[in-house]
């Protein structure tokens, strides 16, 4: 089955109408009626809608489902999961080539739109840096250096 059910049903209905017409030909049948039925078949044939191949969509979904949510912003991850859900909703017996192309484009756009969260500043450890962001440690170093210099100078005087 290479066409959507609806478009194929319309085509077979037109063909069946012509078949009924030709089977029941009577002296009352007109050439115009036959021509109209043939035109209806041609119109239905032109309106046949091809089914799309879901293989590329299925492959893209499998690729994207390997990604890890925690590596992306919540908003960009939601856009991706929404695109995946919409693509999974396509039915093999009803998805047209345009549906498949649209789903694949939406998946690719969502993938390109994935954003990494902004880096966060590392938290300071109040115990490791003296409890004041390193100010006390720096001040203590200066005091020790000054005292050390004073002791050396005092010893030289003596």
C-alpha positions in Angstrom: 0.0 0.0 0.0 1.8 3.1 -1.2 -1.0 5.7 -0.7 -3.0 7.1 2.2 -6.2 5.2 2.9 -8.4 8.1 2.2 -6.9 9.0 -1.2 -6.8 5.3 -2.2 -10.5 4.8 -1.1 -11.5 7.8 -3.3 -9.7 6.3 -6.3 -11.2 2.9 -5.9 -14.7 4.4 -5.5 -14.3 6.2 -8.8 -13.1 3.0 -10.5 -15.9 1.0 -9.0 -18.4 3.6 -10.2 -17.2 3.2 -13.8 -17.2 -0.5 -13.5 -20.9 -0.5 -12.4 -21.7 1.9 -15.2 -20.0 -0.3 -17.9 -21.5 -3.5 -16.5 -25.0 -2.1 -16.5 -24.9 -0.4 -19.9 -28.2 0.1 -21.4 -29.6 2.1 -24.2 -30.2 4.9 -21.8 -26.5 5.4 -20.8 -25.0 8.5 -22.3 -21.5 9.1 -23.5 -21.4 12.2 -21.2 -22.0 10.0 -18.2 -19.2 7.7 -19.2 -16.9 10.6 -19.8 -17.7 12.1 -16.4 -16.9 8.8 -14.7 -13.6 8.5 -16.6 -12.8 12.2 -15.6 -13.6 11.3 -11.9 -11.1 8.4 -12.1 -8.4 10.7 -13.6 -9.1 13.3 -10.9 -9.0 10.7 -8.1 -5.7 9.3 -9.5 -4.1 12.7 -9.6 -5.2 13.2 -5.9 -3.6 10.0 -4.7 -1.3 10.9 -1.8 1.8 8.8 -1.3 2.6 7.4 2.1 5.9 8.6 3.6 8.8 6.3 4.7 9.1 6.6 8.5 12.5 4.9 8.6 14.5 8.2 8.7 12.2 9.6 11.4 12.5 6.4 13.5 16.3 6.4 13.1 16.4 10.1 14.2 14.2 9.4 17.2 16.5 6.6 18.3 19.6 8.8 18.0 17.9 11.6 20.0 16.7 9.3 22.7 20.3 8.6 23.6 20.9 12.2 24.7 20.8 13.0 28.5 18.2 15.5 29.7 20.5 16.9 32.5 23.0 18.1 29.9 20.5 20.7 28.5 18.3 23.5 29.6 14.8 22.5 30.7 13.2 24.6 27.9 15.3 23.2 25.1 14.9 19.7 26.3 11.1 20.1 26.4 11.1 21.3 22.8 13.0 18.1 21.9 10.7 15.8 23.8 7.6 17.5 22.2 9.1 17.0 18.7 9.8 13.3 19.5 6.3 12.8 20.8 4.8 14.3 17.7 7.0 12.2 15.4 6.1 9.1 17.3 2.4 9.9 16.7 2.8 9.4 13.0 1.2 6.2 11.7 2.8 4.2 9.0 -0.5 3.7 7.1 -1.4 7.4 7.2 1.7 9.5 7.3 2.3 11.3 4.0 5.6 12.2 2.5 5.0 15.8 3.7 4.2 14.6 7.2 7.5 12.7 7.4 9.5 15.6 6.0 7.8 17.9 8.5 8.5 15.6 11.5 12.1 15.1 10.5 12.6 18.9 10.1 11.0 19.4 13.6 13.3 16.8 15.1 16.4 18.4 13.5 15.4 21.9 14.6 14.8 20.7 18.2 18.2 19.0 18.2 19.9 22.2 16.9 18.0 24.2 19.5 19.3 22.2 22.4 21.1 24.5 24.8 23.6 23.7 27.5 22.8 25.3 30.9 24.9 28.4 31.8 28.0 27.5 33.8 27.6 28.2 37.5 30.2 29.8 39.7 31.9 27.3 41.9 30.8 27.7 45.5 33.4 28.8 48.0 34.1 26.6 51.0 34.0 28.9 54.1 36.1 26.5 56.1 38.8 26.1 53.5 39.2 29.9 52.9 38.9 31.0 56.6 35.2 31.7 56.5 35.5 35.1 54.8 36.2 34.3 51.2 40.0 34.3 51.7 40.2 37.7 53.3 41.3 36.4 56.7 43.8 34.1 55.1 45.3 36.9 53.1 45.4 39.2 56.1 47.1 36.6 58.2 49.7 36.1 55.5 50.5 39.8 55.5 50.7 40.0 59.3 53.1 37.0 59.4 55.3 38.5 56.7 55.4 41.8 58.5 56.2 40.2 61.9 58.8 38.0 60.3 60.5 41.0 58.8 60.4 42.9 62.1 62.0 39.9 63.9 64.8 39.7 61.4 65.4 43.4 61.7 65.4 43.3 65.5 68.0 40.5 65.4 70.2 42.5 63.2 70.1 45.4 65.6 71.2 43.2 68.4 
